């Protein structure tokens, strides 16, 4: 009987709490939506010219939840002088970057304001600073890109990902205005980015016996490749033909905030087929990704490269 009363009491308490939470949610949801709408309205006015006489709101034809602000130079709303358009990029360092972008009918940028961004304090958070945002004023919104991607936008130092997200959000805004005006999507709206090459360039030829000899124990006079691969395993021998050790490349791949990183590392090994760290391992390649904020990825890739080399040595022993 006591258990039944306890269950009944808990059920009633849960029901009351659920009802209270539902009421609070309804109240706060409306308030949050009103505040978001007010913020969007204020941002729209801030990115449009001062001499605007009237503003209409129209829904993006492809996304009715997004309102585009259409600005006119006359009270009769006959001459469009610009648009205030929400643009979003899902490629920010900390998640979505949402901007309100002011565009003239020719798609030149008036300015933009940040609606929401969760970027790194002190770096990515500078996307709203005048030093960065000011360079967009007067530029065509079509095909914007940071200089590392072939464009003419100076990225925020140490926050290229955030800078790219701003360009992406502006491209999103342009696409919304194009849809509103019934224009087909621009086929070449952005310049083609260089193909990703996480392996980058080789710093030296890992198939060169002279490079392998640098990793061998003292007394090694020859280094013979055991295969014809780009990354062969070399067997070192002394003047008497006795095996002294090995040199081989281990490869590790890891993902970081700026993309995938691939490290090829040349290791020396003892005759007993155990890795040696004297001389120390040498990185074979310079990864082809920006290394900002990639310390954790580098560390993981290096550890995986070491494991790969150890596994190759173990396989060699069979």
Beta strands, then each sheet from edge to edge (+ up, - down):
strand 1: 54-60
strand 2: 63-72
strand 3: 80-92
strand 4: 95-103
strand 5: 109-116
strand 6: 197-202
strand 7: 222-225
strand 8: 234-237
strand 9: 243-256
strand 10: 259-270
strand 11: 275-276
strand 12: 282-283
strand 13: 285-288
sheet 1: 1+ 2- 3+ 4- 5+
sheet 2: 6+ 13-
sheet 3: 7+ 8- 9+ 10- 11+
sheet 4: 7+ 8- 9+ 10- 12+
end
